[in-house]
Amino acid sequence: MFPRGGGSCRVGTVQFRVCFFARGRELAGCAEAVESMPPGSCVKELLGKLFRRFPRLVELRKSLRVAVGLDYQSGDCVLRDGDEVSILPPTQGG
């Protein structure tokens, strides 16, 4: 479990874990990352940062879904210290 409000953040930032799944994991080259951003940052700002850090993720830009905790969220969702953000590429079923 990622601690909420953990003491490892620098003053003036929020920290959260980003988990990559399926094709997103392949493109990022890792299963998870820890990111820090200014308070009040939202999902769309995080995605911009992730696309710069992991440029191959841009391939999924138009089709990925983002969950914060257990719920899918829009780009306007404000992130809080300790959130777990999941990057989910499109899936196919049958």
Buried (B, 14 or more C-beta within 10 A) or exposed (E): EBEEEEEEBEEEEBBBBBBBBEBBBBBBEEEBBEBBBEEEBBBEBBBEBBBEEBEEBEBBEEEBBBBBEEEEBEEEBBBBBBBBBBBBBEEEEE
